[in-house]
Amino acid sequence: MAGLVSTTSRNGGGSGYADGNPTFRRYATSATIVKPLGCTLIVMEVIGGGGGGANAYAGAGAAGGGGGAAMARGTFSAAGLGGALTLAVGAGGANGNNAESGGVTTVTDDASSTIILTAYGGGGGDRGDA
């Protein structure tokens, strides 16, 4: 499974989401997002791509499934971020004899070219003994 980025942003100066009409967005593909006008707080959750499952050797027992990916969460003052963020969503690892690890998911603040949030992908499954 490919990675994922979700963002929740809030406008206004209140202390909680209830008084500021929060906006939730989910991104399953890489994108550049523009900070919403009047936004004061951004909460992001990122998940790396899941690892691919392995094929078993012929006549052998079962092979291992791919590993689950990491998740990271960050809360940011919108004033401290640039006007745009680049989301790079990690791909899921390929299944097969040589199962691949999932890709890394990152969020980059375009104004400073700084990666502000990272979640690593899961490991690929193992074929086991022949």
C-alpha positions in Angstrom: 0.0 0.0 0.0 1.2 3.5 -0.8 1.9 6.0 1.9 -0.5 8.7 3.0 -0.5 12.3 4.2 -3.4 13.9 6.0 -3.7 17.5 7.1 -6.0 19.3 9.4 -5.9 23.1 9.4 -7.7 25.7 11.4 -8.5 29.3 10.8 -8.9 31.8 13.6 -7.3 32.5 17.0 -9.2 30.0 19.3 -7.5 27.3 21.3 -9.3 24.3 19.8 -10.6 22.9 16.6 -14.2 23.3 17.7 -14.3 27.1 17.3 -12.4 27.4 14.1 -14.0 25.2 11.4 -11.1 22.7 10.9 -10.5 21.5 7.3 -9.3 17.9 6.8 -7.6 16.8 3.6 -6.1 13.4 2.7 -3.4 12.9 0.0 -2.6 9.5 -1.4 -0.3 10.8 -4.1 2.5 13.4 -4.1 1.4 17.0 -4.4 2.2 20.6 -3.6 -0.3 22.3 -1.3 -0.8 25.9 -0.7 -1.4 27.1 2.9 -5.0 28.1 3.3 -5.6 31.9 3.6 -6.1 32.8 7.3 -4.9 29.4 8.5 -3.3 29.5 12.0 -2.5 25.9 12.8 -1.7 22.8 10.7 -1.7 19.2 12.0 -0.2 16.6 9.6 0.1 12.9 9.8 2.3 11.0 7.4 2.6 7.2 6.8 5.3 5.6 4.7 4.6 3.0 2.1 4.0 -0.6 3.2 6.6 -3.3 2.5 5.9 -5.8 -0.3 5.2 -9.5 0.5 7.6 -12.2 -0.5 6.9 -15.3 -2.7 7.5 -18.7 -1.1 10.1 -21.1 -2.5 8.5 -23.9 -4.5 7.6 -26.8 -2.1 8.5 -24.7 0.9 6.3 -23.2 3.6 4.8 -19.8 3.5 6.8 -16.6 3.0 6.7 -13.5 5.1 4.4 -10.6 4.5 5.6 -7.0 4.1 6.2 -4.9 7.1 3.9 -2.1 8.2 5.2 1.4 7.6 6.0 4.1 10.2 3.7 7.0 11.0 4.7 10.5 12.1 2.5 13.4 13.4 3.4 17.1 13.6 1.6 20.2 14.7 2.8 23.5 13.2 2.0 27.1 13.6 1.0 28.2 10.1 2.9 31.5 10.6 6.2 29.5 10.9 5.7 27.8 7.5 6.1 29.1 4.0 3.2 29.5 1.6 3.5 26.0 0.1 4.4 22.5 1.2 5.5 19.6 -1.0 4.2 16.2 -0.2 6.2 13.2 -1.4 4.1 10.1 -0.8 6.1 6.8 -0.6 5.1 4.0 -2.8 4.2 0.6 -1.5 7.0 -2.0 -1.9 6.7 -4.5 -4.8 5.8 -8.1 -4.0 7.9 -11.0 -5.3 10.9 -13.1 -4.9 12.9 -10.1 -3.8 10.2 -8.2 -2.0 10.9 -4.4 -1.7 10.7 -2.0 1.2 8.0 0.7 1.1 9.0 4.2 0.2 9.6 7.1 2.5 6.8 9.8 2.9 8.0 13.4 3.5 6.6 16.9 3.9 8.9 19.7 2.8 8.5 23.4 3.6 9.2 25.0 0.2 10.2 28.4 1.6 13.2 26.9 3.5 13.6 23.6 1.5 13.5 21.8 4.9 11.9 18.4 5.4 9.6 19.0 8.3 8.0 15.5 8.7 9.2 12.0 7.7 7.7 8.5 7.9 9.8 5.6 6.7 8.4 2.6 4.7 8.0 -0.9 5.9 10.5 -3.6 5.1 10.0 -6.2 2.4 8.9 -9.7 3.3 11.4 -12.6 3.5 11.2 -15.8 1.4 12.3 -18.0 4.3 14.4 -21.1 3.8 14.4 -23.1 0.6 
